[in-house]
Amino acid sequence: MMADRRSLDRPAGAGLASALVEAGVEVLLADFRGHGASGPRWEEGGRWGYEELVERDLPALVEAATRQAAGRPLWIAGHSLGGHVALAAVATGRCPAPAGMLLFAVNMWHRPHEPRRWRWALKLGAMAFMFGVAWIFGRFPARRLRVGPQDEDLRYVADLWRYVRTGRWASAAGEDYLAACTKLGAWPRLSILGAGDRLYAHPAGAARFAEAVGAEVVIEGLETGLSFEPGHMGLVTDPRAAPAWARAIAWMRARTPGAPDELG
């Protein structure tokens, strides 16, 4: 959200994507509609909601990646929005389940998952502010506010506001994404959280969300040997998080059938 595929290899050549490549994994970096190279962006007439990402974009990306993988095991690695969109698409059968999934700083804001009242109030306020601004401008102007390089369409923001306000991560037609995730069984999925993530995927709530969708959880920070406590973006953009990436790659490799060089 409010970012593009460059976030997953920053700094270029030394980020998460490059770490995967160095480990022998072929990586395809993708932009959702309206972001990066996937136009049209909002100022070019692009309009979208959350459901388009779940029902169209993620399945199209998996189809393209499957062709590229040519029979090799396919994994999805998603940060924040990319992770929960992928969960929703796979859980509702929009695309075949890959070999597994790595979820970096992934969370959906639900009241039962947030143990602190003051933090829930902050989340409600932040989401209400985002929706209010988007209502005024027809989009959330992330670039103007200097909180990200990509603006988000009003309809997309309205979808997020509905999830938070109603307490249901579900489509407008009532398809419950969270309930669908509980039926994924033992399919491998690892939730990697940053100990320094103060709001978006604060470990106290994000770990509960991960458990609700059946994912294993690891909270990366000083206690796991890192030299810092990564925040929401730092978990995937700070080179100091490289040991955490290596542990995620080792977890993925241990759960991938076939030789190490067969990962896709």
Buried (B, 14 or more C-beta within 10 A) or exposed (E): BBBBBBBBBBEEEEBBBBBBEEBEBBBEBBBBBBBBEBBEBBEEEBBBBBBBBBBBBBBEBBEEBBEEBEEBBBBBBBBBBBBBBBBBBBBBEBBEBBBBBBBBBBBBBBEEBBEEEEBBEBBBEBBEEBBEBBBEEEBBBBBEEEEBBBBBBBBBBBBBBBBBEEEBBBBEEEBBBBBBBEEBEEBBBBBBBBBBBEBBBBBBBBBBBBEBBBBEBBBBBEEEEBEBBBBBBBBBBBBEBBEBBEBBBEBBBEBBEEEEEBBB
